[in-house]
Amino acid sequence: MTEESTLPLFIIEEHHEAFFIWNYGYYHGFINPCGNTLLHVDSHDDMVIALLQSSIDELEDDLSRIYEYGYKEFGIASFIIPAIYRGIINNYTFLCKYDASSGKRTNRYVASYQSEGKFFKTGEINPLFRLQLESDENPWGEYQFYSYQEIGLGSSFATGQSLILDIDLDYFSCDNSLSSADTKIEITAEAYHDFQNNKYHPFKIMPAAALSVSREKDRYYLHYNEWQEVPGLKKVSRDIIDKRIARFINFLTRNSIKPGLIDICRSRFSGYTPDEQWEYIEKKLIDGLNQLYSLKVTHIGELDRIYGGYHGNSNAGND
């Protein structure tokens, strides 16, 4: 089989790294520069809207800058809205269920506040939408349209566009917590006492009081605590994992799905995929995908050596 006929599969550690992979993908001709379909296979929709510190409009097709930007600006659930805004994706399908239910496809938009490319809003398009955008009083400027749908493993799926198959291992078994992540960071004694003594400390009066401090002998720490329980998401047995993967491979086969690229997110450091299961799920899933496609597998760590002007967690390298 020739190099041209292989399908690129990228292994990433956490899901915001997919933003770089998609840019890398269109730069190398695996997908289109704009107007792609995203089939998002995940226990979460990852459509969080976050405030970016620097404008995404300033990014050009500089892969080293895009690589660094993704680590500095995105959380693990806030990378898709910016990708839609940049035009990479205009058709979002969320494979989130295990049955045959299919939600209604809706037409939506992503708009940038004051066209700054730092904060966005999204919603369904209504008859007044264009008039609102054209109004001088409307602060939401630059925008993109996209479609949104939720489906299950028993559903039908088709697209006439270039396709990104985006898979999070937590779809097959989800811990849904930061249980395996170290959620504390050492701070100075001055910062510790300021937090303790100031009842109006900025971190205390945030909408969710998720931060606390502790002292261990002569060292001081800031802790992040987040309630993340979602009904119906839980770690499951290997038998259930096997059945879900088999049904997923059947879903791909039955719908004759031919992606331009695939990315697989491990979600092991964040803890969403159980730490003792991610290797089993990954191997089983890739074995199944190998039955359908001739894969060329690349780990994000290999790309770090080329584009890594930003150096994050060394544990995120290739295994």
Secondary structure per residue as TSV (DSSP state, phi and psi in degrees):
chain	resnum	aa	ss	phi	psi
A	1	M	-	360.0	136.1
A	2	T	-	-80.0	163.1
A	3	E	G	-59.2	-37.3
A	4	E	G	-66.1	-25.5
A	5	S	G	-91.5	-2.1
A	6	T	-	-80.0	153.1
A	7	L	E	-105.4	120.7
A	8	P	E	-70.9	128.6
A	9	L	E	-121.9	124.3
A	10	F	E	-110.3	127.2
A	11	I	E	-93.6	122.1
A	12	I	E	-119.1	157.7
A	13	E	S	-85.6	-49.7
A	14	E	S	-127.4	156.1
A	15	H	G	-72.2	-24.4
A	16	H	G	-65.7	-17.3
A	17	E	G	-67.0	-16.8
A	18	A	H	-63.0	-29.8
A	19	F	H	-57.9	-44.3
A	20	F	H	-66.1	-43.2
A	21	I	H	-59.2	-40.7
A	22	W	H	-66.9	-39.9
A	23	N	H	-65.2	-43.2
A	24	Y	H	-59.1	-39.4
A	25	G	H	-63.9	-45.0
A	26	Y	H	-74.7	-30.6
A	27	Y	H	-62.2	-33.8
A	28	H	T	-99.3	7.7
A	29	G	T	82.9	12.7
A	30	F	S	-76.2	-33.5
A	31	I	S	-133.9	176.8
A	32	N	-	-81.4	154.0
A	33	P	S	-61.7	-26.3
A	34	C	S	-152.9	162.3
A	35	G	-	75.1	41.6
A	36	N	E	-99.6	155.9
A	37	T	E	-94.2	133.7
A	38	L	E	-107.9	119.1
A	39	L	E	-100.2	102.7
A	40	H	E	-97.4	107.7
A	41	V	E	-102.7	105.2
A	42	D	S	-163.8	158.9
A	43	S	S	-81.9	-6.9
A	44	H	S	-137.0	149.1
A	45	D	-	-79.6	-17.4
A	46	D	-	55.9	37.8
A	47	M	-	-107.9	32.8
A	48	V	-	-68.7	139.4
A	49	I	-	-102.0	121.5
A	50	A	-	-121.5	157.4
A	51	L	-	-84.1	119.2
A	52	L	-	-86.4	145.4
A	53	Q	S	-81.8	-28.4
A	54	S	S	-130.3	151.0
A	55	S	-	-68.7	132.7
A	56	I	G	-71.7	-18.5
A	57	D	G	-68.9	-18.3
A	58	E	G	-80.4	-12.0
A	59	L	-	-75.1	134.2
A	60	E	-	-111.5	-165.4
A	61	D	S	-82.7	52.5
A	62	D	-	-106.7	102.0
A	63	L	H	-65.0	-31.2
A	64	S	H	-66.2	-41.2
A	65	R	H	-66.5	-42.3
A	66	I	H	-64.4	-39.9
A	67	Y	H	-58.9	-50.1
A	68	E	H	-66.2	-39.7
A	69	Y	H	-60.2	-42.3
A	70	G	H	-60.3	-39.6
A	71	Y	H	-73.9	-33.7
A	72	K	H	-81.3	-31.1
A	73	E	H	-107.7	-26.7
A	74	F	-	-106.3	143.8
A	75	G	-	-90.7	179.3
A	76	I	T	-75.0	-1.0
A	77	A	T	-129.4	10.7
A	78	S	S	-119.9	22.3
A	79	F	S	-97.9	-18.8
A	80	I	H	-77.4	-44.2
A	81	I	H	-56.0	-46.2
A	82	P	H	-62.4	-34.4
A	83	A	H	-66.7	-36.6
A	84	I	H	-67.6	-44.1
A	85	Y	H	-59.6	-37.5
A	86	R	T	-75.2	-8.4
A	87	G	T	91.2	-1.4
A	88	I	S	-62.2	-38.4
A	89	I	E	-121.0	133.9
A	90	N	E	-131.9	7.3
A	91	N	E	-141.7	107.2
A	92	Y	E	-109.8	119.3
A	93	T	E	-120.0	124.0
A	94	F	E	-103.6	105.9
A	95	L	E	-85.4	96.7
A	96	C	E	-123.5	-5.0
A	97	K	E	-118.7	168.9
A	98	Y	S	-112.3	4.5
A	99	D	S	-113.5	-163.7
A	100	A	S	-97.2	9.3
A	101	S	-	-69.7	143.1
A	102	S	B	-132.6	122.6
A	103	G	-	-76.3	163.6
A	104	K	-	-67.2	136.6
A	105	R	-	-78.6	127.3
A	106	T	E	-117.8	151.6
A	107	N	E	-96.1	126.3
A	108	R	E	-130.2	177.1
A	109	Y	E	-138.9	157.2
A	110	V	E	-123.0	125.6
A	111	A	E	-123.8	146.6
A	112	S	E	-98.3	132.6
A	113	Y	E	-65.5	121.3
A	114	Q	T	52.6	27.3
A	115	S	T	55.9	28.4
A	116	E	-	-85.5	-18.6
A	117	G	S	71.9	26.8
A	118	K	S	-119.7	-29.7
A	119	F	-	-141.0	142.6
A	120	F	E	-131.6	160.6
A	121	K	E	-131.4	156.1
A	122	T	E	-140.1	153.5
A	123	G	E	-178.2	175.3
A	124	E	E	-73.9	146.3
A	125	I	-	-77.7	131.1
A	126	N	-	-125.4	169.8
A	127	P	T	-57.8	-24.6
A	128	L	T	-90.1	-2.8
A	129	F	H	-60.2	-50.4
A	130	R	H	-62.9	-38.3
A	131	L	H	-63.3	-38.6
A	132	Q	H	-64.4	-43.2
A	133	L	H	-65.5	-33.6
A	134	E	H	-83.3	-7.9
A	135	S	S	-71.7	140.7
A	136	D	T	-65.7	-25.7
A	137	E	T	-84.2	-10.6
A	138	N	-	-79.3	121.4
A	139	P	-	-80.9	-8.1
A	140	W	E	-92.9	114.6
A	141	G	E	-102.0	-100.4
A	142	E	E	-58.4	142.4
A	143	Y	E	-151.8	164.0
A	144	Q	E	-137.1	149.8
A	145	F	E	-99.1	151.2
A	146	Y	E	-156.1	165.2
A	147	S	E	-109.3	153.6
A	148	Y	E	-136.1	134.9
A	149	Q	E	-152.7	146.2
A	150	E	E	-112.1	133.8
A	151	I	E	-136.2	174.8
A	152	G	E	-125.4	178.3
A	153	L	T	-65.0	-23.3
A	154	G	T	-90.2	0.7
A	155	S	S	-82.6	165.1
A	156	S	-	-93.4	148.0
A	157	F	-	-145.6	135.7
A	158	A	-	-154.1	151.2
A	159	T	-	-150.3	144.9
A	160	G	S	-94.4	3.4
A	161	Q	S	-100.9	170.5
A	162	S	-	-61.8	137.6
A	163	L	E	-117.3	133.0
A	164	I	E	-104.2	121.2
A	165	L	E	-98.8	109.5
A	166	D	E	-114.7	109.9
A	167	I	E	-119.6	128.7
A	168	D	E	-104.6	129.9
A	169	L	G	-60.6	-21.5
A	170	D	G	-68.4	-10.9
A	171	Y	G	-62.8	-28.1
A	172	F	T	-95.1	-19.4
A	173	S	S	-168.5	122.1
A	174	C	-	-123.2	121.4
A	175	D	-	-80.8	-29.8
A	176	N	-	56.6	40.6
A	177	S	S	-153.7	171.7
A	178	L	-	-96.3	33.9
A	179	S	T	-62.9	-29.1
A	180	S	T	-101.4	6.8
A	181	A	S	-100.7	144.1
A	182	D	-	-84.1	108.0
A	183	T	-	-104.2	34.4
A	184	K	E	-133.2	152.1
A	185	I	E	-137.7	139.6
A	186	E	E	-74.1	138.1
A	187	I	E	-128.6	174.8
A	188	T	-	-78.5	161.9
A	189	A	H	-62.5	-37.4
A	190	E	H	-61.9	-44.1
A	191	A	H	-65.5	-39.0
A	192	Y	H	-60.3	-50.5
A	193	H	H	-68.2	-33.8
A	194	D	H	-62.9	-43.3
A	195	F	H	-65.0	-42.7
A	196	Q	H	-66.2	-39.2
A	197	N	H	-95.5	-19.2
A	198	N	-	-97.8	106.3
A	199	K	T	-71.5	-13.7
A	200	Y	T	-110.9	27.7
A	201	H	-	-56.1	136.7
A	202	P	T	-52.7	-34.2
A	203	F	T	-75.0	-20.3
A	204	K	T	-82.8	-26.6
A	205	I	S	-105.4	18.6
A	206	M	S	-68.2	157.2
A	207	P	S	-51.8	-39.2
A	208	A	S	-115.5	120.0
A	209	A	-	-79.0	74.7
A	210	A	-	-96.7	1.1
A	211	L	E	-113.4	142.3
A	212	S	E	-146.3	169.4
A	213	V	E	-127.9	160.1
A	214	S	E	-147.8	161.1
A	215	R	E	-124.4	131.4
A	216	E	E	-126.0	100.4
A	217	K	T	58.0	-116.9
A	218	D	T	-104.7	23.9
A	219	R	E	-121.8	148.3
A	220	Y	E	-126.7	142.6
A	221	Y	E	-136.4	147.0
A	222	L	E	-106.3	130.0
A	223	H	E	-112.7	143.9
A	224	Y	E	-110.6	125.6
A	225	N	-	-127.9	120.2
A	226	E	-	-130.8	128.9
A	227	W	-	-80.7	120.7
A	228	Q	-	-128.0	11.2
A	229	E	-	-65.1	129.5
A	230	V	-	-125.9	125.4
A	231	P	T	-55.7	137.7
A	232	G	T	88.6	-7.1
A	233	L	-	-105.2	118.6
A	234	K	-	-158.7	160.6
A	235	K	-	-63.9	137.5
A	236	V	-	-124.6	171.7
A	237	S	-	-75.6	165.3
A	238	R	H	-62.3	-33.9
A	239	D	H	-61.3	-43.4
A	240	I	H	-69.0	-40.4
A	241	I	H	-55.9	-47.9
A	242	D	H	-58.9	-43.0
A	243	K	H	-66.8	-40.1
A	244	R	H	-66.1	-42.1
A	245	I	H	-65.0	-42.9
A	246	A	H	-61.2	-41.4
A	247	R	H	-69.0	-33.6
A	248	F	H	-66.9	-45.0
A	249	I	H	-62.0	-38.3
A	250	N	H	-64.1	-39.2
A	251	F	H	-59.1	-45.1
A	252	L	H	-64.0	-41.7
A	253	T	H	-67.8	-48.5
A	254	R	H	-61.7	-34.2
A	255	N	T	-96.5	6.6
A	256	S	T	49.6	49.3
A	257	I	-	-78.7	124.7
A	258	K	-	-125.7	89.1
A	259	P	-	-74.4	159.3
A	260	G	S	-83.6	-32.2
A	261	L	E	-153.3	157.7
A	262	I	E	-123.6	138.5
A	263	D	E	-124.4	140.6
A	264	I	E	-119.2	122.1
A	265	C	E	-99.7	126.8
A	266	R	-	-75.8	-38.9
A	267	S	-	54.5	36.5
A	268	R	T	-87.7	-37.4
A	269	F	T	-69.5	-37.3
A	270	S	T	-75.0	-18.3
A	271	G	T	90.0	2.5
A	272	Y	S	-71.6	-34.6
A	273	T	S	-94.8	126.6
A	274	P	-	-53.4	134.3
A	275	D	T	-58.8	-34.4
A	276	E	T	-87.3	2.5
A	277	Q	T	-118.2	-18.2
A	278	W	H	-61.1	-38.3
A	279	E	H	-65.9	-41.3
A	280	Y	H	-63.1	-46.8
A	281	I	H	-62.7	-45.1
A	282	E	H	-60.7	-47.1
A	283	K	H	-63.0	-45.6
A	284	K	H	-62.7	-40.9
A	285	L	H	-67.4	-46.5
A	286	I	H	-64.9	-37.3
A	287	D	H	-58.6	-41.5
A	288	G	H	-67.4	-42.6
A	289	L	H	-65.7	-32.5
A	290	N	H	-65.9	-19.9
A	291	Q	T	-72.1	-23.8
A	292	L	T	-104.5	-32.2
A	293	Y	-	-132.3	154.5
A	294	S	-	-91.9	103.0
A	295	L	E	-94.2	142.7
A	296	K	E	-115.6	109.8
A	297	V	E	-94.2	130.5
A	298	T	E	-130.4	132.6
A	299	H	E	-92.8	147.0
A	300	I	H	-55.8	-29.8
A	301	G	H	-62.5	-31.6
A	302	E	H	-67.4	-35.3
A	303	L	H	-77.2	-26.3
A	304	D	H	-60.4	-34.9
A	305	R	H	-68.8	-19.3
A	306	I	H	-97.5	-44.1
A	307	Y	H	-110.9	1.0
A	308	G	-	-78.2	65.9
A	309	G	S	-66.6	-21.2
A	310	Y	S	-105.0	129.7
A	311	H	-	-116.0	107.4
A	312	G	-	-96.2	-141.6
A	313	N	-	-63.8	119.1
A	314	S	G	-65.0	-20.0
A	315	N	G	-71.1	-9.8
A	316	A	G	-87.5	15.0
A	317	G	S	-77.4	-178.3
A	318	N	-	-69.1	143.8
A	319	D	-	-102.4	360.0
